Amino acid sequence: MSELTARQRLDTPRASSRRFAFNVDAEAVGQFSESIARFLGTGRYLLWQTAIVIVWIALNLFAVSLRWDPYPFILLNLAFSTQAAYAAPLILLAQNRQENRDRVSLEEDRRRAEQTKADTEYLARELAA
């Protein structure tokens, strides 16, 4: 049986020939997601969202001429679903960035602790001698 070419083999991934010219600054996206995640976790956001929902429902129930989303409020539900679809990944991205900062901080703390221990042991040996 003949040897399979790299293109025919299924056990190794092919190198993609597609290159996107769209470059995104990961740091800028991360900072933006953190600012959104911080805002979503505030009482101010909850007050704004509550006010918007109350106005939305009141206008659609009582203002007959302005009724754009009647009683089951399908459009409001769509807005909440879209908000959740974007909020969850942004919050996860912010958590991942915080996790990375915590890991770097922990590594620095460990390095300092090791250095302090080595210094203490050195001083103990010097005092004992």
Secondary structure, DSSP 8 states (H G I E B T S, - for coil): -----TTT-SSS-------------HHHHHHHHHHHHHHHTSHHHHHHHHHHHHHHHHHHHH-GGG-SS-TT-HHHHHHHHHHHHHHHHHHHHHHHHHHHHHHHHHHHHHHHHHHHHHHHHHHHHHHH-
